[in-house]
Amino acid sequence: RNALFGQELASKRLFITVSRLASKKNLERLLRAFSHVHSAYPNAGLIIVGDGQLRSRLEAFVASKGLTGSVAFLGFRDDVPTLLKTADVYAIPSLREGLPRSLLEAMAVGKPVLASRINGHEEVVRDPQHGRLVDAADADDIAAAIEYFMRLSPEELEAQGLAASDHVRAQFNRELMMARYRELFDRL
C-alpha cells in the first residue's frame, strides 16, 4: 500500500472510487460527506481514480477543507484491479447508473461497498450483507455510511467483502450472464 498511496494515506482505512469525474457520479457530495466525518475519523482515507471535467473543482474543495493528506486523486490508471484489492471499501455514490462494471469488479475482489440506492446498484448490493446502500442526494446519509464502515472491525469488513465476492461470483459470472442474455434475446 505504501508504494501505491504513500505512507500517510496507506496507514488509513481506505475508501476508493473509480469514476469519471462528472456531476452524475456525485463525487462532490461524497467529498462533502467525507469532510463531515473526517474530524471524528482522521484515520479515514479516500482514493479517487479517474479524471474528468470536475477534477480541479474537487481538488480545490479537498484543499479548502484541509483534506489533502487524506484524499488522493490518482487520475486514469491501468492498475485498477490492484488498487481495488489494496483498498478497504469501494464507494460508488452515483446519482444514476446502469449496472456499473466497477461495482461488480470491486465486489468480485472482496470489497464491501458504499453504494447509492439506485437501479443497478440495488440489483447487486444487499444491505448490510455486502455493505451499505445510501440516498445519493443526502450527504448526511453518505456520511453515516462512512462512519458505519469506520466502526467495523477488520474482520467485519472482510466478512462483508467475502459475502459480496461470493454473491457476484454466483450471480454475475460469465456463464450465467451469457445464459441470461440468450434467454432475453430468445424472448424478444
C-alpha positions in Angstrom: 0.0 0.0 0.0 2.8 2.4 0.8 4.2 2.1 -2.8 0.7 2.8 -4.3 -0.6 5.6 -2.0 2.3 6.8 0.2 2.9 6.1 3.8 0.4 8.6 5.3 -2.5 7.5 3.2 -1.6 3.8 3.2 -2.0 3.7 7.0 -5.6 4.8 6.8 -8.9 2.8 6.3 -9.1 3.5 2.6 -12.3 4.1 0.6 -11.8 4.0 -3.1 -13.9 5.1 -6.1 -13.2 4.5 -9.7 -15.1 7.0 -11.8 -15.3 9.7 -14.5 -15.2 13.0 -12.6 -18.6 14.2 -13.7 -21.7 15.6 -12.0 -23.8 12.4 -12.2 -21.1 10.5 -10.3 -21.8 12.6 -7.2 -18.3 12.9 -6.0 -18.8 16.4 -4.7 -21.4 15.0 -2.3 -19.1 12.1 -1.4 -16.3 14.6 -0.6 -18.7 16.8 1.4 -19.8 13.7 3.5 -16.1 12.7 3.9 -15.2 16.1 5.2 -18.0 16.0 7.7 -16.7 12.7 9.3 -13.0 13.3 8.9 -12.5 15.2 12.2 -14.1 12.2 14.1 -12.2 9.7 12.0 -8.9 11.1 10.9 -7.8 7.6 10.0 -10.2 7.6 7.0 -8.7 8.0 3.6 -10.3 8.4 0.1 -8.7 7.4 -3.2 -10.3 8.8 -6.3 -9.3 7.0 -9.5 -10.3 8.6 -12.8 -10.4 12.0 -14.4 -12.8 14.5 -15.9 -14.2 18.0 -16.0 -14.7 18.4 -12.3 -11.2 17.4 -11.2 -9.9 20.9 -10.5 -13.1 21.8 -8.6 -12.9 18.6 -6.5 -9.2 19.2 -5.8 -9.9 22.7 -4.7 -12.7 21.5 -2.3 -10.3 19.0 -0.8 -7.6 21.7 -0.3 -10.1 24.1 1.2 -11.2 21.5 3.8 -7.6 20.6 4.7 -8.0 17.0 3.5 -5.0 16.9 1.2 -3.3 14.2 3.3 -6.4 12.1 3.4 -7.7 12.3 -0.2 -5.7 11.4 -3.3 -6.6 12.0 -6.9 -4.8 9.3 -9.0 -6.2 10.2 -12.4 -6.5 7.4 -15.1 -4.8 4.2 -14.1 -4.2 0.9 -15.7 -3.7 -1.0 -12.4 -7.3 -0.6 -11.1 -7.6 -4.3 -10.0 -4.5 -3.8 -7.8 -5.8 -0.6 -6.4 -9.2 -2.2 -5.6 -7.5 -5.1 -3.8 -5.5 -2.8 -1.6 -8.4 -0.5 -0.5 -10.8 -1.4 2.3 -14.2 -0.2 0.9 -15.5 0.7 -2.6 -17.6 3.8 -2.8 -20.0 4.4 -5.7 -22.4 7.3 -4.8 -23.7 7.9 -8.4 -27.0 9.7 -8.9 -27.8 7.4 -11.8 -26.2 4.4 -13.4 -26.9 1.2 -15.3 -25.1 -1.8 -13.8 -21.6 -0.5 -13.4 -18.8 -2.9 -14.1 -16.6 -1.2 -11.5 -19.1 -2.2 -8.8 -19.1 -5.8 -9.9 -15.2 -5.8 -10.1 -14.9 -4.3 -6.6 -17.3 -6.8 -5.1 -15.6 -9.7 -7.0 -12.3 -8.9 -5.4 -13.9 -8.9 -2.0 -14.6 -5.3 -1.2 -17.7 -4.2 0.8 -19.4 -1.3 -0.9 -20.9 2.1 -0.1 -23.4 2.5 -3.0 -26.2 4.8 -3.8 -29.7 3.3 -3.6 -30.5 3.4 -7.3 -31.4 0.9 -10.1 -28.3 -1.1 -11.0 -26.8 -0.9 -7.5 -29.9 -2.3 -5.8 -29.8 -5.2 -8.2 -26.4 -6.3 -6.9 -25.8 -4.9 -3.3 -27.6 -6.4 -0.3 -27.6 -4.0 2.6 -26.0 -4.9 5.1 -24.5 -8.2 3.9 -22.3 -6.5 1.2 -22.1 -3.0 2.5 -24.5 0.0 2.7 -26.9 1.5 0.3 -27.4 5.2 0.7 -29.6 8.1 -0.5 -27.2 9.6 -3.1 -28.8 13.1 -2.7 -28.2 13.1 1.1 -24.6 13.9 2.2 -25.6 13.1 5.8 -26.7 9.6 4.8 -23.4 9.1 2.9 -21.5 10.4 6.0 -23.4 7.9 8.2 -22.3 5.1 5.9 -18.7 6.2 6.1 -19.0 6.3 9.9 -20.5 2.8 9.8 -17.6 1.4 7.8 -15.1 3.2 10.1 -16.6 1.5 13.2 -16.4 -2.0 11.7 -13.6 -4.3 12.7 -11.2 -5.6 10.0 -12.9 -9.0 10.4 -16.3 -7.5 9.9 -15.1 -5.7 6.8 -13.6 -8.9 5.5 -16.8 -10.8 6.1 -18.8 -8.3 4.1 -16.2 -8.4 1.3 -16.3 -12.1 1.2 -20.1 -12.1 1.1 -20.0 -9.6 -1.7 -17.5 -11.6 -3.7 -19.5 -14.8 -3.3 -22.6 -13.1 -4.4 -21.1 -11.5 -7.5 -19.3 -14.7 -8.5 -22.5 -16.7 -8.1 -25.0 -14.3 -9.7 -22.9 -12.4 -12.3 -20.4 -14.9 -13.6 -19.8 -15.1 -17.4 -21.7 -18.4 -18.0 -24.8 -17.2 -16.1 -24.8 -13.8 -17.7 -24.5 -15.4 -21.2 -27.4 -17.7 -20.5 -29.5 -14.7 -19.3 -28.7 -12.7 -22.5 -29.6 -15.7 -24.6 -32.9 -16.1 -22.8 -33.6 -12.4 -23.2 -32.9 -12.5 -26.9 -35.0 -15.6 -27.3 -37.9 -13.9 -25.6 -37.5 -10.8 -27.8 
